[in-house]
């Protein structure tokens, strides 16, 4: 939380972060602290681990992105700073899983922590793009949350999914496309086309996995490894729990 506040202060001085952004960033920091503390207590994890520290660093960057996006509702957001923070967070997404495997600190908590950070970053980027492109962009960020909510009603949606490079590619593409579109380097029409293509691939990927889970419902026993398709970001919930990552 202390580092998050330092980042927010740096954004205030460098990017002119306003009161709305400050309050949003602080709320994000408190929520992260509460949720992560509860998760650590329930998981009985003996050590937080280096991989989780990398994920926590990404979380702080996402907190900065969230603050800037919230502030953009009142004034023009510094796009360069926002996109830079988001891009670094996406790049580090490829680091924490590698660190976990090399240090032998693979845990379900780490995988879930990583997935939730990915999901929230994608959602925040969608909120940022919804202003110039339209509310339809939010479908990308909300799709994973809708899937999880649906799994509460239909438990067969919580079935473990097989390894799929196509799924991983589509998931990774979402963040890349959203960052590029949010950078403002493309004309609005081109950005809308790129995001539409990413959304179409996401719908296809979700649809394929839902169809597979429907076909195998009742055939697999035990709890699922993942809580849904790895559309939260470039990796799945089982990032640190399986050899196919």
Steps between C-alpha positions, in 0.01 A plus 500: 500500500787733577656447157159550336467836675849597382401412142185711532702792632743464210207503259367813668830680451582367153158454341288735707288225656189657649291429808279243327804304388656522845189369673454223244863396531475495879181293484676257266793470743273432798292246308815321383637487853176364646440236232862384489526482879187285522624279216837448670336403828271250331774344288743445787784593266825481702675769295374772270773413249690696237248421223218651703714806560531544125122468471462750782723744308268454201205566731650833603540596134138401437403721793670790326317422175171482689561839662582662165193352331276620783656845475439507125126541557571853621791601276722375221707210626877497427481218246876442484524438874187284507609284207854466635377370836260258330766378257752432778233313696428282196869431441549397864213258452747272327744521792317387814415153368860441394624614841254269678613196305871572530480567875264211571233730641208389284175544696127519420492834681769641273316383191171650616668825607661532158175428318300756696759771431484418128121509500477833676760663276309392190178636649658836585646532150154428360354779714766733361413406142125510556512879497633545145371173349176426683369287784513185287872477576413409859390158374867397487566588862169371633493168315717315747297630798176400329645153442592465868153619606343247264713224653327565833171405336636219281784316680600314184655827380763457774644195330874495429586596145766325291813683396441720195755723331215667311337598829826644630561693180152653501538591867837668444366685199235678705750693709722586205211629288352702786832666580568586135147631451522699822830658398323713243745417223222361281206687347177440691359284218812283490507466879134397499568242230794353693304480825201351315727230362638426847146478637394265221793269575415512870139403435619215279743379766244517779241330282737217413586439865139517614405249232782268613396528867141423403604186313708366791269610784465228760791303355772655716518480875654721765541875515609686191852626459379826352189704564441572133674560169825692534357817356596705801824590331793333334496201736255263667432450867712186479804697383706381793332167539570311182776415255314640198557863587 
